[in-house]
Amino acid sequence: MDLKAVRTFVAVADAGQFQEAAAVLAVTQQAVSKRIAALERDLGVRLFARTARGAEPTLDGRAFLPHARALLLAEERAAASVRPGRRALRVDVIGPRVAPAVLLRGFHEAHPGVELEVVTLFDADTAVAAVQAGRVDATFRAVGMPGRPLPESLASVRVLDEPLHLLTGPEHTLADADSVTPAELAGHRIWMPSLVEGVEWAAYYASLAAEFGLTIDAAGPNFGSAAMLDRIAGSPELATFMGEHPRHAGRDLRLIPLTGPTPVYPHSLIWDRANAHPALAALRAHLTGGSGPPHAVGTWVPDWAVT
């Protein structure tokens, strides 16, 4: 059904005259007459009866009018759902309890009027494909993984260098240390069953292990972070790496800073260069303040990480 003709029908019904409807629609009276005639042919009924006062809807016209209004309202809602600034900004944060989610919560608190839709996609390939396809507006990822350059249509900016900590149980030999250097972890068993080959955090920890001669054990099965933390809490030999937003509440665990240097995980925001959503620009400005994160002296990132 031609929505232009439907809109013309509603305008004539509201105005009561073809001439006045033409003025409202900024078209000629002849164009209004042609649209109404075409709509009547499509529907197989007469929609208006000519009167001395102008035009009145017939019984069929009155029956059709509420549905015509509903069609125009549906058209407006459909257009609004994809109009920049009218739909929610959709952002992937990897997981609800990791640093990117904390960053996005900060943006929401600073911009409560911006409607957000938060999603959690597993790996960078899936997330980048979603940004390219327009299924999400942005994603937080470590950018520059070997063999995985960003498509030219996408842009990125590094927004957070998250310091890593060592997490141990109270019986671990390093549990009472004020800080630990990466080199001091050589020979200790770092257990990370969530590492999966091909994902960006696996590439990060592989680079970290190679740089400092570490042993990172990814043996599973992976029953989730709660089960991993329970096991580490009761082990004198297992440890793991944790970001600066710990998720070990309620367990007797030790969170020990890594120094000399401090390994940091490089979180970048990725978006499509052609995406005109105004909230996306606001998010970038909030996260960077006009620049990326301070790349502090005494930190370490893989040489492939994009600055």
Backbone as CSV, one residue per row, in Angstrom:
resi,resn,N_x,N_y,N_z,CA_x,CA_y,CA_z,C_x,C_y,C_z
1,MET,0.847,-1.192,0.000,0.000,0.000,0.000,0.885,1.247,0.000
2,ASP,0.517,2.216,-0.816,1.284,3.446,-0.947,1.017,4.343,0.259
3,LEU,2.015,4.489,1.122,1.820,5.280,2.337,1.656,6.766,2.023
4,LYS,2.176,7.224,0.892,1.964,8.612,0.500,0.475,8.845,0.222
5,ALA,-0.169,7.871,-0.414,-1.604,7.978,-0.677,-2.390,7.887,0.629
6,VAL,-1.947,7.023,1.539,-2.617,6.899,2.845,-2.513,8.213,3.606
7,ARG,-1.344,8.831,3.571,-1.173,10.113,4.255,-2.072,11.176,3.631
8,THR,-2.215,11.148,2.329,-3.094,12.098,1.644,-4.545,11.872,2.039
9,PHE,-4.944,10.592,2.138,-6.313,10.275,2.562,-6.599,10.857,3.946
10,VAL,-5.658,10.685,4.872,-5.859,11.200,6.231,-5.921,12.721,6.220
11,ALA,-5.093,13.353,5.398,-5.097,14.813,5.330,-6.434,15.333,4.804
12,VAL,-6.989,14.672,3.782,-8.292,15.094,3.252,-9.383,14.861,4.292
13,ALA,-9.326,13.716,4.978,-10.337,13.426,6.002,-10.292,14.464,7.112
14,ASP,-9.096,14.899,7.496,-8.964,15.890,8.571,-9.370,17.279,8.103
15,ALA,-9.002,17.602,6.865,-9.277,18.946,6.360,-10.704,19.094,5.852
16,GLY,-11.285,18.025,5.312,-12.629,18.083,4.757,-12.666,18.643,3.355
17,GLN,-11.502,18.988,2.814,-11.437,19.544,1.465,-10.156,19.094,0.783
18,PHE,-10.259,18.798,-0.515,-9.075,18.413,-1.271,-8.097,19.596,-1.366
19,GLN,-8.640,20.794,-1.567,-7.784,21.960,-1.735,-6.991,22.255,-0.469
20,GLU,-7.644,22.196,0.677,-6.946,22.472,1.936,-5.923,21.384,2.244
21,ALA,-6.276,20.138,1.933,-5.324,19.049,2.133,-4.093,19.242,1.250
22,ALA,-4.313,19.732,0.024,-3.196,19.985,-0.875,-2.264,21.036,-0.284
23,ALA,-2.843,22.078,0.328,-2.019,23.115,0.946,-1.220,22.556,2.125
24,VAL,-1.836,21.712,2.929,-1.140,21.102,4.078,0.017,20.241,3.611
25,LEU,-0.206,19.485,2.523,0.817,18.564,2.011,1.807,19.226,1.066
26,ALA,1.559,20.478,0.734,2.423,21.239,-0.184,2.502,20.573,-1.557
27,VAL,1.330,20.130,-2.053,1.236,19.561,-3.399,0.046,20.217,-4.088
28,THR,-0.169,19.894,-5.347,-1.304,20.455,-6.072,-2.581,19.686,-5.737
29,GLN,-3.721,20.339,-5.963,-4.997,19.660,-5.745,-5.137,18.475,-6.694
30,GLN,-4.589,18.607,-7.903,-4.645,17.511,-8.857,-3.875,16.288,-8.329
31,ALA,-2.724,16.529,-7.659,-1.956,15.422,-7.101,-2.739,14.721,-6.005
32,VAL,-3.442,15.508,-5.193,-4.271,14.908,-4.131,-5.348,14.034,-4.753
33,SER,-6.013,14.534,-5.766,-7.080,13.766,-6.419,-6.542,12.469,-7.013
34,LYS,-5.359,12.520,-7.628,-4.778,11.318,-8.222,-4.416,10.281,-7.162
35,ARG,-3.888,10.750,-6.043,-3.509,9.807,-4.973,-4.744,9.128,-4.383
36,ILE,-5.804,9.912,-4.168,-7.021,9.337,-3.597,-7.636,8.342,-4.579
37,ALA,-7.634,8.681,-5.842,-8.197,7.783,-6.858,-7.406,6.481,-6.928
38,ALA,-6.070,6.573,-6.840,-5.242,5.364,-6.871,-5.489,4.496,-5.644
39,LEU,-5.651,5.128,-4.480,-5.918,4.364,-3.255,-7.281,3.679,-3.332
40,GLU,-8.275,4.392,-3.875,-9.603,3.790,-4.032,-9.549,2.598,-4.982
41,ARG,-8.748,2.685,-6.044,-8.604,1.535,-6.950,-7.955,0.358,-6.225
42,ASP,-6.928,0.634,-5.429,-6.252,-0.443,-4.697,-7.197,-1.132,-3.719
43,LEU,-8.040,-0.335,-3.045,-8.927,-0.893,-2.024,-10.239,-1.415,-2.610
44,GLY,-10.598,-0.922,-3.793,-11.837,-1.355,-4.425,-13.081,-0.736,-3.841
45,VAL,-12.911,0.421,-3.181,-14.064,1.113,-2.587,-13.902,2.609,-2.791
46,ARG,-15.020,3.352,-2.631,-14.946,4.810,-2.614,-14.677,5.259,-1.196
47,LEU,-13.761,6.189,-1.051,-13.378,6.657,0.279,-14.011,7.997,0.634
48,PHE,-14.371,8.793,-0.381,-14.951,10.113,-0.114,-16.190,10.331,-0.973
49,ALA,-17.099,11.106,-0.405,-18.261,11.575,-1.148,-18.165,13.094,-1.245
50,ARG,-18.338,13.615,-2.457,-18.281,15.060,-2.650,-19.549,15.687,-2.092
51,THR,-19.379,16.783,-1.339,-20.512,17.512,-0.782,-20.329,18.987,-1.082
52,ALA,-21.332,19.754,-0.711,-21.232,21.199,-0.930,-20.117,21.805,-0.089
53,ARG,-19.829,21.178,1.026,-18.776,21.705,1.907,-17.384,21.184,1.544
54,GLY,-17.301,20.179,0.652,-16.008,19.660,0.267,-16.036,18.166,0.056
55,ALA,-15.442,17.420,0.992,-15.374,15.960,0.868,-15.554,15.342,2.248
56,GLU,-16.443,14.342,2.322,-16.670,13.621,3.573,-16.362,12.145,3.359
57,PRO,-15.741,11.497,4.324,-15.476,10.064,4.184,-16.777,9.271,4.041
58,THR,-16.785,8.322,3.160,-17.910,7.389,3.049,-17.875,6.430,4.240
59,LEU,-18.857,5.519,4.293,-18.824,4.509,5.354,-17.524,3.714,5.296
60,ASP,-17.099,3.355,4.067,-15.833,2.647,3.920,-14.663,3.546,4.318
61,GLY,-14.765,4.823,3.992,-13.710,5.759,4.364,-13.580,5.892,5.865
62,ARG,-14.748,5.970,6.556,-14.702,6.069,8.021,-14.156,4.787,8.645
63,ALA,-14.460,3.637,8.032,-13.933,2.371,8.549,-12.423,2.283,8.348
64,PHE,-11.967,2.856,7.237,-10.534,2.767,6.921,-9.694,3.776,7.709
65,LEU,-10.297,4.893,8.136,-9.539,5.999,8.722,-8.697,5.595,9.938
66,PRO,-9.226,4.906,10.956,-8.364,4.563,12.103,-7.202,3.656,11.716
67,HIS,-7.427,2.784,10.755,-6.341,1.910,10.305,-5.288,2.707,9.530
68,ALA,-5.761,3.711,8.769,-4.826,4.565,8.043,-3.948,5.339,9.021
69,ARG,-4.550,5.844,10.080,-3.757,6.554,11.099,-2.740,5.602,11.742
70,ALA,-3.151,4.369,11.994,-2.251,3.386,12.601,-1.082,3.070,11.675
71,LEU,-1.365,2.997,10.364,-0.291,2.760,9.398,0.739,3.895,9.430
72,LEU,0.266,5.132,9.482,1.190,6.268,9.506,1.974,6.320,10.810
73,LEU,1.327,5.953,11.920,2.030,5.912,13.206,3.100,4.831,13.190
74,ALA,2.779,3.672,12.609,3.767,2.589,12.507,4.947,3.021,11.645
75,GLU,4.657,3.773,10.568,5.745,4.268,9.715,6.659,5.192,10.501
76,GLU,6.067,6.086,11.283,6.866,7.028,12.068,7.703,6.299,13.114
77,ARG,7.117,5.314,13.772,7.868,4.566,14.782,9.002,3.771,14.152
78,ALA,8.740,3.212,12.980,9.787,2.457,12.286,10.953,3.370,11.928
79,ALA,10.654,4.573,11.426,11.717,5.507,11.066,12.467,5.990,12.303
80,ALA,11.719,6.243,13.389,12.350,6.732,14.617,13.275,5.699,15.234
81,SER,12.966,4.416,15.016,13.771,3.365,15.638,15.191,3.330,15.107
82,VAL,15.413,3.883,13.915,16.759,3.884,13.338,17.277,5.289,13.101
83,ARG,16.559,6.289,13.528,16.995,7.666,13.334,18.046,8.001,14.381
84,PRO,19.224,8.555,13.960,20.263,8.876,14.931,19.724,9.705,16.083
85,GLY,20.065,9.282,17.284,19.628,9.994,18.469,18.290,9.539,19.003
86,ARG,17.532,8.749,18.253,16.222,8.311,18.712,16.232,6.879,19.225
87,ARG,17.174,6.067,18.737,17.259,4.695,19.219,18.359,4.578,20.266
88,ALA,18.317,3.499,21.018,19.314,3.281,22.057,20.688,3.058,21.443
89,LEU,21.717,3.521,22.131,23.092,3.241,21.742,23.423,1.828,22.216
90,ARG,23.817,0.971,21.285,24.044,-0.451,21.606,25.551,-0.709,21.683
91,VAL,26.012,-1.135,22.872,27.451,-1.264,23.116,27.754,-2.636,23.706
92,ASP,28.774,-3.275,23.168,29.252,-4.562,23.684,30.345,-4.310,24.718
93,VAL,30.214,-4.943,25.895,31.183,-4.747,26.974,31.919,-6.034,27.357
94,ILE,31.842,-7.069,26.531,32.490,-8.367,26.748,31.812,-9.158,27.855
95,GLY,31.685,-8.577,29.035,31.033,-9.241,30.167,30.527,-8.192,31.142
96,PRO,29.515,-8.517,31.936,28.891,-7.505,32.804,29.723,-7.122,34.016
97,ARG,30.810,-7.869,34.313,31.572,-7.589,35.529,33.030,-7.277,35.245
98,VAL,33.322,-6.857,34.037,34.700,-6.531,33.680,34.829,-5.021,33.479
99,ALA,36.077,-4.573,33.279,36.357,-3.136,33.245,35.536,-2.354,32.223
100,PRO,35.322,-2.844,30.980,34.502,-2.065,30.040,33.093,-1.797,30.556
101,ALA,32.523,-2.743,31.288,31.194,-2.514,31.851,31.241,-1.389,32.877
102,VAL,32.336,-1.316,33.652,32.499,-0.228,34.619,32.610,1.108,33.889
103,LEU,33.350,1.131,32.780,33.458,2.361,31.990,32.104,2.808,31.472
104,LEU,31.322,1.855,30.981,30.026,2.213,30.410,29.054,2.662,31.502
105,ARG,29.164,2.082,32.685,28.324,2.549,33.801,28.664,3.994,34.146
106,GLY,29.948,4.318,34.095,30.344,5.700,34.349,29.763,6.658,33.327
107,PHE,29.737,6.238,32.068,29.132,7.072,31.024,27.639,7.248,31.283
108,HIS,26.973,6.166,31.667,25.533,6.241,31.933,25.237,7.188,33.093
109,GLU,26.057,7.152,34.125,25.849,8.054,35.261,26.079,9.508,34.871
110,ALA,27.036,9.729,33.964,27.322,11.098,33.520,26.321,11.590,32.481
111,HIS,25.677,10.659,31.766,24.713,11.007,30.709,23.436,10.187,30.901
112,PRO,22.691,10.441,31.976,21.510,9.616,32.253,20.424,9.710,31.191
113,GLY,20.464,10.743,30.360,19.451,10.885,29.327,19.702,10.048,28.095
114,VAL,20.884,9.472,27.978,21.215,8.634,26.828,20.717,7.221,27.069
115,GLU,19.866,6.744,26.181,19.358,5.384,26.305,20.427,4.409,25.830
116,LEU,20.734,3.416,26.674,21.771,2.444,26.367,21.185,1.049,26.293
117,GLU,21.744,0.250,25.400,21.476,-1.184,25.366,22.818,-1.884,25.446
118,VAL,23.028,-2.648,26.515,24.311,-3.298,26.766,24.228,-4.754,26.330
119,VAL,25.218,-5.184,25.534,25.276,-6.573,25.098,26.632,-7.143,25.474
120,THR,26.729,-8.462,25.502,27.983,-9.138,25.826,28.270,-10.164,24.748
121,LEU,29.243,-9.858,23.916,29.687,-10.762,22.866,31.004,-11.402,23.287
122,PHE,31.243,-12.631,22.844,32.342,-13.406,23.414,33.715,-12.982,22.909
123,ASP,33.905,-12.965,21.614,35.254,-12.767,21.085,35.302,-11.576,20.147
124,ALA,36.529,-11.139,19.833,36.711,-9.941,19.027,36.179,-10.111,17.616
125,ASP,36.371,-11.275,17.002,35.886,-11.475,15.639,34.374,-11.276,15.562
126,THR,33.654,-11.856,16.525,32.199,-11.699,16.560,31.816,-10.246,16.780
127,ALA,32.523,-9.579,17.701,32.202,-8.190,18.020,32.483,-7.262,16.843
128,VAL,33.628,-7.448,16.199,33.971,-6.598,15.050,32.969,-6.803,13.917
129,ALA,32.577,-8.047,13.676,31.574,-8.314,12.641,30.248,-7.643,12.980
130,ALA,29.891,-7.621,14.262,28.642,-6.987,14.690,28.693,-5.482,14.473
131,VAL,29.857,-4.862,14.734,29.999,-3.425,14.484,29.894,-3.142,12.982
132,GLN,30.566,-3.970,12.174,30.507,-3.775,10.720,29.084,-3.906,10.183
133,ALA,28.332,-4.863,10.731,26.980,-5.119,10.237,25.953,-4.167,10.831
134,GLY,26.354,-3.335,11.793,25.426,-2.410,12.419,24.576,-3.032,13.505
135,ARG,24.951,-4.228,13.958,24.184,-4.852,15.042,24.525,-4.243,16.398
136,VAL,25.724,-3.697,16.529,26.090,-2.909,17.704,26.780,-1.642,17.217
137,ASP,26.730,-0.601,18.039,27.352,0.667,17.664,28.833,0.704,18.020
138,ALA,29.206,-0.029,19.072,30.599,0.000,19.512,30.887,-1.231,20.348
139,THR,32.181,-1.530,20.482,32.613,-2.648,21.315,33.926,-2.274,21.978
140,PHE,34.185,-2.844,23.144,35.471,-2.678,23.826,36.305,-3.926,23.575
141,ARG,37.500,-3.761,23.027,38.370,-4.895,22.718,39.830,-4.473,22.791
142,ALA,40.722,-5.475,22.917,42.151,-5.232,22.746,42.435,-5.260,21.247
143,VAL,42.948,-4.158,20.727,43.100,-3.997,19.285,44.545,-4.245,18.874
144,GLY,44.700,-4.942,17.766,46.012,-5.154,17.193,46.495,-6.577,17.300
145,MET,45.601,-7.507,17.705,45.996,-8.897,17.826,46.650,-9.362,16.533
146,PRO,47.784,-10.061,16.622,48.494,-10.485,15.408,47.591,-11.211,14.426
147,GLY,47.657,-10.764,13.169,46.859,-11.384,12.120,45.411,-10.935,12.088
148,ARG,45.022,-10.004,12.944,43.623,-9.549,12.996,43.548,-8.026,12.915
149,PRO,43.982,-7.420,11.829,43.861,-5.964,11.726,42.401,-5.549,11.624
150,LEU,42.104,-4.351,12.129,40.737,-3.839,12.002,40.436,-3.507,10.546
151,PRO,39.220,-3.780,10.092,38.823,-3.324,8.758,38.954,-1.802,8.651
152,GLU,39.245,-1.307,7.459,39.460,0.128,7.275,38.222,0.956,7.604
153,SER,37.045,0.343,7.528,35.813,1.085,7.809,35.623,1.352,9.299
154,LEU,36.421,0.700,10.144,36.278,0.850,11.585,37.409,1.705,12.153
155,ALA,37.109,2.364,13.267,38.097,3.174,13.978,38.175,2.687,15.417
156,SER,39.274,3.029,16.081,39.424,2.637,17.480,40.221,3.687,18.233
157,VAL,40.027,3.714,19.544,40.830,4.552,20.419,41.021,3.797,21.730
158,ARG,42.248,3.800,22.225,42.526,3.098,23.485,42.018,3.954,24.631
159,VAL,41.174,3.377,25.469,40.494,4.161,26.497,40.857,3.748,27.912
160,LEU,41.477,2.580,28.079,41.840,2.157,29.435,42.990,1.164,29.373
161,ASP,44.037,1.420,30.156,45.089,0.445,30.412,44.840,-0.099,31.820
162,GLU,44.312,-1.306,31.881,43.893,-1.870,33.163,45.027,-2.666,33.798
163,PRO,45.541,-2.243,34.963,46.641,-2.968,35.605,46.212,-4.372,36.042
164,LEU,47.093,-5.325,35.830,46.836,-6.687,36.286,47.339,-6.868,37.712
165,HIS,46.667,-7.760,38.446,47.070,-8.153,39.788,47.182,-9.673,39.831
166,LEU,47.925,-10.154,40.785,47.994,-11.586,41.044,46.976,-11.925,42.119
167,LEU,46.189,-12.954,41.891,45.188,-13.386,42.861,45.577,-14.762,43.382
168,THR,45.709,-14.884,44.705,46.093,-16.155,45.318,45.201,-16.450,46.517
169,GLY,45.282,-17.691,46.973,44.669,-18.048,48.240,45.599,-17.708,49.382
170,PRO,45.140,-17.792,50.640,45.956,-17.393,51.797,47.155,-18.301,52.049
171,GLU,47.156,-19.516,51.492,48.253,-20.448,51.725,49.312,-20.402,50.626
172,HIS,49.121,-19.597,49.618,50.095,-19.505,48.534,51.388,-18.859,49.047
173,THR,52.513,-19.250,48.465,53.805,-18.738,48.933,53.956,-17.232,48.728
174,LEU,53.186,-16.659,47.814,53.268,-15.219,47.562,52.136,-14.436,48.218
175,ALA,51.340,-15.098,49.042,50.119,-14.482,49.577,50.400,-13.251,50.424
176,ASP,51.549,-13.193,51.103,51.840,-12.078,52.009,52.672,-10.977,51.349
177,ALA,52.948,-11.114,50.063,53.771,-10.108,49.378,52.988,-8.806,49.184
178,ASP,53.695,-7.693,49.354,53.071,-6.394,49.098,52.903,-6.150,47.600
179,SER,53.846,-6.672,46.821,53.784,-6.601,45.364,54.679,-7.697,44.816
180,VAL,54.485,-8.004,43.533,55.250,-9.052,42.874,55.623,-8.563,41.490
181,THR,56.845,-8.847,41.057,57.229,-8.532,39.680,56.836,-9.700,38.779
182,PRO,56.579,-9.445,37.502,56.272,-10.554,36.599,57.378,-11.608,36.578
183,ALA,58.637,-11.170,36.665,59.746,-12.130,36.625,59.694,-13.085,37.815
184,GLU,59.198,-12.620,38.954,59.124,-13.465,40.148,58.063,-14.556,40.033
185,LEU,57.224,-14.464,39.028,56.176,-15.467,38.847,56.650,-16.658,38.023
186,ALA,57.855,-16.563,37.479,58.391,-17.686,36.711,58.463,-18.915,37.618
187,GLY,57.933,-20.024,37.141,57.907,-21.249,37.923,56.638,-21.445,38.720
188,HIS,55.839,-20.398,38.890,54.554,-20.526,39.584,53.466,-20.887,38.558
189,ARG,52.466,-21.599,39.022,51.391,-22.041,38.140,50.271,-21.001,38.124
190,ILE,50.160,-20.327,37.003,49.090,-19.344,36.803,47.959,-20.058,36.075
191,TRP,46.841,-20.175,36.741,45.741,-20.983,36.201,44.663,-20.088,35.625
192,MET,44.362,-20.243,34.333,43.349,-19.431,33.649,42.543,-20.325,32.711
193,PRO,41.602,-21.099,33.239,40.845,-22.022,32.395,39.904,-21.346,31.410
194,SER,39.741,-20.028,31.529,38.855,-19.321,30.591,39.545,-18.974,29.283
195,LEU,40.863,-19.216,29.185,41.572,-18.904,27.948,41.149,-19.864,26.845
196,VAL,40.779,-19.300,25.710,40.358,-20.079,24.550,41.190,-19.615,23.364
197,GLU,41.753,-20.536,22.630,42.594,-20.175,21.499,41.822,-19.327,20.493
198,GLY,42.450,-18.247,20.063,41.853,-17.382,19.053,41.248,-16.101,19.586
199,VAL,40.951,-16.039,20.890,40.362,-14.811,21.432,41.470,-13.843,21.803
200,GLU,41.111,-12.553,21.912,42.142,-11.536,22.081,42.831,-11.612,23.433
201,TRP,42.104,-12.031,24.482,42.776,-12.105,25.780,43.739,-13.294,25.844
202,ALA,43.489,-14.334,25.067,44.449,-15.438,24.990,45.732,-14.956,24.314
203,ALA,45.600,-14.129,23.269,46.774,-13.571,22.601,47.556,-12.677,23.561
204,TYR,46.837,-11.898,24.368,47.501,-11.019,25.339,48.318,-11.835,26.330
205,TYR,47.703,-12.870,26.924,48.407,-13.641,27.950,49.511,-14.511,27.355
206,ALA,49.377,-14.904,26.101,50.470,-15.615,25.440,51.679,-14.694,25.293
207,SER,51.444,-13.437,24.942,52.537,-12.474,24.828,53.156,-12.207,26.200
208,LEU,52.316,-12.104,27.220,52.813,-11.871,28.576,53.692,-13.036,29.043
209,ALA,53.234,-14.258,28.803,53.998,-15.437,29.207,55.330,-15.505,28.481
210,ALA,55.324,-15.206,27.186,56.560,-15.257,26.409,57.541,-14.185,26.868
211,GLU,57.036,-13.011,27.228,57.896,-11.906,27.627,58.616,-12.174,28.947
212,PHE,57.908,-12.827,29.895,58.473,-12.973,31.240,58.728,-14.428,31.640
213,GLY,58.607,-15.334,30.684,58.896,-16.731,30.976,57.922,-17.364,31.946
214,LEU,56.657,-17.053,31.817,55.636,-17.540,32.747,55.007,-18.836,32.248
215,THR,54.429,-19.561,33.180,53.662,-20.762,32.858,52.198,-20.476,33.125
216,ILE,51.426,-20.340,32.056,49.986,-20.104,32.189,49.265,-21.376,31.789
217,ASP,48.531,-21.918,32.735,47.831,-23.195,32.557,46.371,-22.909,32.214
218,ALA,45.966,-23.282,30.993,44.578,-23.064,30.558,43.762,-24.344,30.630
219,ALA,44.274,-25.348,31.331,43.568,-26.624,31.395,42.210,-26.464,32.071
220,GLY,41.228,-27.130,31.511,39.855,-27.072,32.033,39.498,-28.317,32.778
221,PRO,38.224,-28.596,32.917,37.145,-27.810,32.291,36.908,-26.482,32.997
222,ASN,36.313,-25.560,32.255,36.013,-24.248,32.799,34.578,-24.229,33.314
223,PHE,34.430,-24.211,34.637,33.108,-24.178,35.253,32.699,-22.761,35.659
224,GLY,33.410,-21.775,35.131,33.063,-20.401,35.430,33.963,-19.809,36.498
225,SER,33.876,-18.481,36.639,34.784,-17.767,37.543,34.574,-18.143,39.004
226,ALA,33.331,-18.398,39.398,33.086,-18.730,40.808,33.807,-20.016,41.194
227,ALA,33.709,-21.042,40.361,34.379,-22.309,40.647,35.893,-22.129,40.631
228,MET,36.417,-21.330,39.702,37.857,-21.088,39.635,38.345,-20.408,40.909
229,LEU,37.620,-19.386,41.365,38.029,-18.659,42.559,37.951,-19.537,43.808
230,ASP,36.944,-20.379,43.875,36.842,-21.308,45.017,38.060,-22.211,45.080
231,ARG,38.489,-22.711,43.928,39.633,-23.617,43.906,40.923,-22.887,44.262
232,ILE,41.100,-21.678,43.752,42.302,-20.910,44.063,42.348,-20.568,45.553
233,ALA,41.208,-20.253,46.131,41.167,-19.902,47.554,41.668,-21.033,48.434
234,GLY,41.468,-22.263,47.996,41.878,-23.394,48.812,43.176,-24.034,48.381
235,SER,43.903,-23.416,47.443,45.108,-24.032,46.900,46.367,-23.297,47.338
236,PRO,47.422,-24.020,47.742,48.690,-23.382,48.080,49.574,-23.116,46.863
237,GLU,49.157,-23.580,45.680,50.019,-23.453,44.507,49.384,-22.731,43.325
238,LEU,48.055,-22.684,43.258,47.395,-22.034,42.124,47.271,-20.529,42.353
239,ALA,47.437,-19.773,41.265,47.190,-18.336,41.276,46.594,-17.975,39.925
240,THR,46.068,-16.786,39.812,45.548,-16.330,38.525,45.751,-14.834,38.422
241,PHE,45.497,-14.298,37.248,45.562,-12.855,37.051,44.156,-12.275,37.137
242,MET,44.075,-11.078,37.705,42.794,-10.400,37.870,43.004,-8.926,37.576
243,GLY,42.003,-8.295,36.985,42.084,-6.869,36.705,41.878,-6.043,37.953
244,GLU,41.743,-4.737,37.770,41.615,-3.845,38.917,40.195,-3.775,39.459
245,HIS,39.282,-4.522,38.852,37.914,-4.593,39.352,37.668,-6.025,39.805
246,PRO,38.132,-6.385,41.016,38.094,-7.789,41.467,36.678,-8.310,41.603
247,ARG,36.550,-9.627,41.415,35.251,-10.285,41.480,35.321,-11.467,42.454
248,HIS,36.005,-11.239,43.609,36.213,-12.342,44.537,35.577,-12.097,45.901
249,ALA,34.565,-11.253,45.956,33.919,-10.934,47.227,33.423,-12.208,47.906
250,GLY,33.605,-12.249,49.227,33.111,-13.384,49.999,34.077,-14.543,50.094
251,ARG,35.283,-14.405,49.511,36.277,-15.479,49.565,37.554,-14.951,50.194
252,ASP,38.299,-15.836,50.840,39.562,-15.467,51.459,40.653,-15.545,50.410
253,LEU,40.876,-14.436,49.724,41.836,-14.373,48.635,42.717,-13.140,48.797
254,ARG,43.861,-13.152,48.140,44.797,-12.037,48.205,44.957,-11.445,46.805
255,LEU,44.765,-10.144,46.697,44.935,-9.436,45.432,46.232,-8.640,45.523
256,ILE,47.244,-9.055,44.787,48.598,-8.527,44.941,48.976,-7.730,43.693
257,PRO,49.389,-6.464,43.841,49.779,-5.674,42.669,50.998,-6.272,41.967
258,LEU,51.024,-6.154,40.658,52.185,-6.522,39.860,52.940,-5.240,39.513
259,THR,54.240,-5.250,39.759,55.055,-4.062,39.503,56.361,-4.478,38.848
260,GLY,57.038,-3.479,38.286,58.388,-3.677,37.775,58.573,-4.583,36.582
261,PRO,57.846,-4.435,35.487,56.787,-3.458,35.197,55.405,-3.995,35.572
262,THR,54.412,-3.119,35.459,53.021,-3.504,35.678,52.382,-3.873,34.340
263,PRO,52.038,-5.129,34.140,51.308,-5.467,32.907,49.931,-4.819,32.925
264,VAL,49.567,-4.171,31.842,48.233,-3.567,31.739,47.528,-4.148,30.528
265,TYR,46.226,-4.334,30.680,45.429,-4.859,29.568,44.860,-3.679,28.803
266,PRO,45.126,-3.585,27.490,44.735,-2.398,26.725,43.308,-2.508,26.172
267,HIS,42.388,-1.798,26.776,41.000,-1.775,26.301,40.818,-0.620,25.317
268,SER,40.318,-0.928,24.129,40.022,0.098,23.121,38.541,0.076,22.779
269,LEU,38.014,1.235,22.441,36.651,1.336,21.915,36.727,1.275,20.399
270,ILE,35.906,0.435,19.796,35.868,0.267,18.341,34.492,0.667,17.831
271,TRP,34.444,1.418,16.726,33.173,1.834,16.142,33.337,1.976,14.632
272,ASP,32.221,2.048,13.942,32.216,2.257,12.494,32.358,3.756,12.216
273,ARG,33.291,4.106,11.321,33.525,5.523,11.024,32.284,6.223,10.491
274,ALA,31.380,5.473,9.848,30.192,6.083,9.243,29.019,6.172,10.203
275,ASN,29.169,5.681,11.412,28.073,5.680,12.372,27.857,7.098,12.902
276,ALA,26.653,7.644,12.657,26.372,9.037,13.017,25.575,9.175,14.301
277,HIS,25.421,8.115,15.061,24.644,8.211,16.305,25.291,9.251,17.222
278,PRO,24.558,10.312,17.611,25.175,11.381,18.411,25.682,10.895,19.762
279,ALA,25.049,9.879,20.328,25.511,9.376,21.621,26.852,8.678,21.511
280,LEU,27.183,8.196,20.324,28.484,7.555,20.126,29.606,8.578,20.281
281,ALA,29.419,9.745,19.721,30.409,10.813,19.887,30.525,11.217,21.350
282,ALA,29.399,11.255,22.046,29.426,11.590,23.473,30.164,10.525,24.275
283,LEU,29.985,9.263,23.901,30.685,8.178,24.595,32.193,8.296,24.381
284,ARG,32.610,8.547,23.149,34.047,8.678,22.877,34.636,9.849,23.671
285,ALA,33.934,10.963,23.686,34.431,12.129,24.417,34.523,11.841,25.912
286,HIS,33.538,11.124,26.432,33.548,10.789,27.865,34.727,9.890,28.205
287,LEU,35.013,8.924,27.344,36.052,7.943,27.652,37.458,8.491,27.485
288,THR,37.633,9.441,26.588,38.981,9.910,26.291,39.276,11.299,26.821
289,GLY,38.245,12.118,26.990,38.499,13.495,27.384,39.356,14.219,26.363
290,GLY,39.292,13.730,25.108,40.074,14.336,24.040,41.350,13.583,23.736
291,SER,41.683,12.577,24.562,42.900,11.795,24.302,42.690,10.392,24.842
292,GLY,43.616,9.513,24.579,43.554,8.144,25.083,44.005,8.075,26.523
293,PRO,44.184,6.860,27.051,44.595,6.706,28.439,46.047,7.112,28.628
294,PRO,46.437,7.508,29.845,47.850,7.811,30.075,48.670,6.523,30.040
295,HIS,49.617,6.457,29.125,50.463,5.264,29.025,51.629,5.457,29.984
296,ALA,51.410,5.035,31.213,52.330,5.353,32.291,53.664,4.644,32.119
297,VAL,54.720,5.326,32.580,56.038,4.719,32.625,55.990,3.565,33.615
298,GLY,56.666,2.472,33.280,56.679,1.338,34.189,55.572,0.342,33.942
299,THR,54.869,0.475,32.808,53.841,-0.503,32.454,54.303,-1.299,31.236
300,TRP,53.623,-2.423,31.026,53.945,-3.281,29.877,52.669,-3.641,29.151
301,VAL,52.717,-3.565,27.823,51.668,-4.093,26.956,52.354,-4.824,25.821
302,PRO,51.668,-5.752,25.156,52.279,-6.426,24.007,52.643,-5.412,22.929
303,ASP,53.676,-5.710,22.168,54.088,-4.765,21.130,53.065,-4.639,20.017
304,TRP,52.075,-5.577,19.968,51.055,-5.480,18.936,49.881,-4.590,19.323
305,ALA,49.811,-4.180,20.590,48.674,-3.384,21.052,48.697,-2.004,20.406
306,VAL,47.584,-1.596,19.838,47.481,-0.297,19.170,47.315,0.791,20.207
307,THR,48.079,1.856,20.091,48.011,2.951,21.057,46.894,3.912,20.705
